[in-house]
Amino acid sequence: MKSQSIPEILKNRRIFLPKTQTLRRVIQKISPAWLGCIPLAAIITVLWHSAADAQTGGGVYLERQIEDVATSLDQLQGFINVGFVLFATTLVVFMNAGFGMLEVGMCRQKNAVNILTKNLVVFGIAILAYWSIGFSFMFGAQGNSFIGWGGFFLSSGDSATYGLSPFPENLPVGIFFLFQAAFAATAATIVSGAVAERIRLDAFLLFSFLIITSYTISGHWAWGSGGWLQEMGFTDFAGTTVVHSCGAWAALVGAIMLGPRIGKYNADGSVNTIAAHNFSLATLGALILWLGWFGFNPGSQLGGKLS
């Protein structure tokens, strides 16, 4: 490209500047009202083009975009629900530590190992029993008003097998199972304190398996698909009846069958005090149980929702 000399550059600028000055004079002569019409005309042109584009398929594209956004929001809400219920499940499982500390603190030191063993093993038995048959007895959609059926051993990943709506409308099957299994373990652990210091370990484990079975059947009545109590309009939020009443009645039966601890009463009917051996552990257990309730009750909402 040929370089220009300074005189040529100045000459070109003298040619350009008069044209620019002329354009400025023209703009200055135009009234402000006319100047305002320029952006208005541009807006009208854009809207006109958008309307024409909508008639030729742009509207369909916009609808698809809105549907995609709605689907993304539903997915996001679903993942929030999963995280919330998982956190609540952790708190409910942690309640088993609270039961153990409370019971071992309120009993005699010589029975501490037996009590801690019961609380640990019963949780494992409850999870296995609930996984194999309990979850199906409670929520299986192929059953009747008395007992659920189908999907044993958590063999189906289809939500409809357990009477659930698909994700993200409802929780995934695995997450829902974990939360409900923690509830089942709690119902079995309630009995442990009522029979503490006066039951053999093997008898207690067998009793715990029977409790889980009865818990899941009665739970189907209130929470399962087509349960007879549910059909009558019965409502139970967070297991007031399904979990706590079932565990409490089982504990009462166990206490009546076993009777009082050896040495609690004298021949004349007078009472001997059997003192707790560690109130520090008992207090710690009570505080853990208190904390666990924040997973038990809010988690029963089955999602991190405002309503």
C-alpha positions in Angstrom: 0.0 0.0 0.0 1.4 3.4 -1.0 2.2 5.7 1.9 0.8 9.2 1.7 2.7 12.3 2.3 1.7 14.9 4.9 0.3 17.3 2.3 -1.8 14.6 0.8 -3.2 13.6 4.3 -4.1 17.2 5.0 -5.8 17.5 1.7 -7.9 14.5 2.3 -8.9 15.8 5.8 -10.0 19.1 4.2 -12.2 17.1 1.8 -13.7 15.0 4.7 -14.3 17.7 7.3 -16.7 19.8 5.1 -18.8 16.7 4.6 -18.9 16.0 8.3 -19.8 19.6 9.1 -22.6 19.5 6.5 -24.1 16.3 8.2 -24.0 18.1 11.6 -25.9 21.1 10.2 -28.6 18.8 8.8 -29.0 17.0 12.1 -29.2 20.3 14.0 -32.0 21.5 11.8 -34.1 18.4 12.6 -36.5 19.0 15.5 -36.2 16.8 18.7 -39.6 15.3 17.9 -38.3 13.9 14.7 -35.2 12.7 16.3 -37.3 10.8 18.8 -39.1 9.0 16.0 -35.9 7.3 14.9 -35.6 4.9 17.9 -39.4 4.5 17.9 -39.3 3.4 14.3 -36.5 0.9 15.1 -38.6 -0.6 17.9 -41.6 -1.0 15.6 -39.5 -2.7 13.0 -38.1 -5.2 15.5 -41.5 -6.0 16.9 -43.0 -6.3 13.5 -40.2 -8.7 12.5 -40.7 -10.7 15.8 -44.4 -11.0 15.1 -43.8 -12.2 11.6 -41.1 -14.6 12.9 -43.6 -16.0 15.4 -46.1 -16.8 12.7 -43.4 -18.7 10.8 -42.2 -20.9 13.7 -40.4 -18.5 16.1 -43.4 -18.9 18.6 -42.9 -22.6 18.7 -39.2 -22.1 19.5 -40.1 -19.8 22.3 -42.5 -22.3 23.8 -39.9 -24.9 23.6 -37.5 -22.6 25.5 -40.0 -22.0 28.2 -40.7 -25.8 28.5 -36.9 -26.4 28.8 -36.6 -23.8 31.6 -39.6 -25.3 33.5 -38.0 -28.8 33.1 -34.7 -27.5 34.4 -36.4 -26.0 37.4 -38.2 -29.2 38.2 -34.9 -31.1 38.0 -33.3 -28.5 40.3 -36.1 -28.9 42.8 -35.8 -32.7 42.6 -32.0 -32.5 43.4 -32.7 -30.1 46.3 -35.3 -32.6 47.7 -32.8 -35.5 47.4 -30.1 -33.5 49.3 -32.5 -32.4 52.0 -33.9 -35.9 52.6 -30.4 -37.4 52.7 -29.4 -34.9 55.4 -32.6 -35.7 57.3 -31.9 -39.4 57.0 -28.4 -38.9 58.5 -30.0 -37.2 61.6 -32.5 -39.9 62.0 -29.8 -42.6 61.9 -27.8 -40.6 64.4 -30.7 -40.9 66.8 -29.7 -44.6 67.3 -26.5 -43.3 69.0 -28.8 -41.2 71.2 -30.8 -44.2 72.2 -27.6 -46.1 73.0 -26.1 -43.4 75.2 -29.4 -42.7 77.0 -30.0 -46.4 77.8 -26.4 -47.3 78.8 -26.2 -44.2 81.0 -29.5 -45.1 82.8 -28.6 -48.7 83.4 -25.9 -50.4 85.6 -22.4 -50.6 84.4 -22.2 -54.4 84.3 -24.8 -54.4 81.5 -23.3 -51.6 79.4 -21.7 -53.8 76.8 -24.9 -55.8 76.3 -27.0 -52.7 75.8 -24.6 -51.1 73.3 -24.4 -54.4 71.4 -28.2 -54.6 71.2 -28.5 -51.0 69.9 -25.8 -51.6 67.2 -27.0 -55.0 66.1 -30.7 -54.2 66.1 -30.0 -51.4 63.6 -28.4 -53.8 61.2 -31.2 -56.4 61.5 -33.8 -53.7 61.0 -32.1 -52.5 57.8 -31.8 -56.0 56.4 -35.3 -57.0 57.3 -36.7 -53.8 55.8 -34.6 -54.2 52.6 -35.6 -57.8 52.1 -39.4 -57.8 52.8 -40.3 -54.7 54.9 -40.2 -52.1 52.2 -42.4 -54.2 49.9 -44.8 -55.0 52.7 -45.2 -51.3 53.4 -45.2 -49.7 50.0 -45.6 -52.5 47.4 -48.3 -51.3 44.9 -49.3 -54.9 44.0 -50.8 -55.7 47.4 -54.2 -55.0 48.9 -55.5 -52.8 51.7 -53.9 -55.0 54.4 -50.4 -55.6 53.1 -48.2 -54.4 50.3 -46.6 -56.7 47.7 -44.0 -56.6 44.9 -40.4 -55.4 44.4 -38.9 -57.5 47.2 -35.2 -57.0 48.1 -35.5 -53.6 46.5 -35.3 -55.3 43.1 -37.2 -52.7 41.1 -36.0 -49.3 40.2 -39.5 -48.4 38.9 -41.2 -45.9 41.2 -44.6 -47.3 40.3 -43.7 -50.6 41.9 -43.8 -48.9 45.3 -46.6 -46.5 44.5 -44.4 -43.5 44.0 -44.3 -40.9 41.3 -41.2 -40.7 39.1 -38.3 -38.4 39.8 -38.3 -35.3 40.0 -41.9 -35.2 41.0 -41.0 -37.6 43.8 -37.8 -39.0 45.4 -35.8 -41.7 43.7 -36.6 -45.2 45.0 -33.2 -45.6 46.7 -33.4 -42.3 48.6 -37.0 -42.9 49.7 -36.0 -46.4 50.9 -33.1 -45.0 53.0 -35.3 -42.5 54.8 -38.0 -45.1 55.5 -35.5 -47.7 56.6 -34.2 -45.2 59.2 -37.8 -44.9 60.5 -38.1 -48.7 60.7 -34.8 -49.0 62.7 -36.1 -46.3 65.1 -39.3 -48.3 65.7 -37.2 -51.4 66.6 -34.8 -49.4 68.8 -37.6 -48.0 70.9 -38.2 -51.4 72.4 -34.6 -51.7 73.5 -34.9 -49.4 76.5 -38.1 -51.0 77.8 -36.5 -54.4 78.0 -33.0 -53.3 79.0 -31.1 -55.5 81.5 -33.6 -58.3 81.4 -33.6 -60.0 78.0 -31.2 -62.3 76.3 -29.5 -61.0 73.2 -30.7 -63.8 70.8 -34.3 -63.4 72.0 -34.1 -59.6 71.5 -32.8 -60.0 68.0 -35.7 -62.3 67.1 -38.2 -60.0 68.7 -36.7 -57.1 66.7 -37.3 -58.9 63.4 -40.9 -59.6 64.4 -41.3 -55.9 65.3 -40.1 -54.8 61.9 -42.5 -57.2 60.2 -45.5 -55.9 62.2 -44.3 -52.3 61.8 -44.3 -52.5 58.0 -47.7 -54.1 57.8 -49.3 -51.5 60.0 -47.4 -48.8 58.2 -49.0 -50.0 54.9 -52.4 -49.3 56.4 -51.6 -45.6 56.9 -48.9 -44.8 54.3 -49.0 -47.5 51.7 -50.9 -47.3 48.4 -54.5 -48.3 49.1 -54.0 -49.0 52.8 -57.4 -49.3 54.6 -56.6 -46.6 57.2 -55.5 -44.2 54.4 -58.7 -44.9 52.5 -60.7 -43.9 55.6 -58.9 -40.6 55.7 -56.4 -41.4 58.4 -53.4 -39.0 58.4 -50.1 -39.6 60.2 -47.3 -37.1 59.7 -43.8 -38.1 60.8 -44.9 -41.4 62.3 -46.8 -40.4 65.4 -48.8 -43.6 65.2 -46.9 -45.7 62.6 -43.5 -45.4 64.2 -43.9 -44.4 67.9 -47.1 -46.1 68.7 -46.0 -49.3 67.1 -42.7 -49.3 68.9 -44.3 -48.3 72.2 -46.9 -51.1 72.1 -44.2 -53.6 71.3 -42.1 -52.3 74.2 -45.1 -52.6 76.5 -45.7 -56.2 75.5 -42.0 -57.0 76.0 -42.0 -55.4 79.4 -45.1 -57.3 80.5 -43.7 -60.6 79.3 -40.3 -60.1 81.0 -41.5 -58.5 84.2 -39.3 -56.3 86.5 -35.5 -56.6 86.8 -34.3 -59.2 89.3 -33.8 -57.5 92.6 -36.1 -54.5 91.9 -38.8 -55.6 94.4 -38.5 -57.3 97.8 -40.7 -60.1 99.0 -42.9 -57.6 101.0 -43.4 -55.6 97.8 -41.0 -52.8 98.8 -38.9 -51.2 96.0 -35.1 -51.3 95.8 -33.4 -48.4 93.9 -31.4 -49.5 91.0 -29.3 -46.4 90.3 -28.1 -45.3 86.9 -24.3 -45.4 86.5 -23.5 -42.5 84.2 -25.8 -39.4 83.9 -23.3 -37.8 81.6 -23.9 -40.4 78.9 -27.7 -40.2 79.5 -27.7 -36.5 79.1 -25.6 -36.8 75.9 -28.1 -39.3 74.6 -31.0 -37.1 75.3 -29.4 -34.2 73.4 -28.6 -36.4 70.4 -32.2 -37.5 70.3 -33.3 -33.9 70.5 -31.1 -33.1 67.5 -32.4 -36.1 65.6 -36.0 -34.8 65.8 -35.0 -32.1 63.3 -34.4 -34.8 60.8 -37.4 -36.9 61.8 -40.1 -34.3 61.5 -38.9 -31.8 58.8 -37.6 -34.8 56.8 -41.1 -36.2 56.7 -42.0 -33.4 54.3 -39.9 -35.5 51.8 -38.5 -32.4 50.2 -37.0 -29.0 50.7 -40.1 -27.1 49.8 -41.7 -23.9 51.2 -45.2 -25.4 51.3 
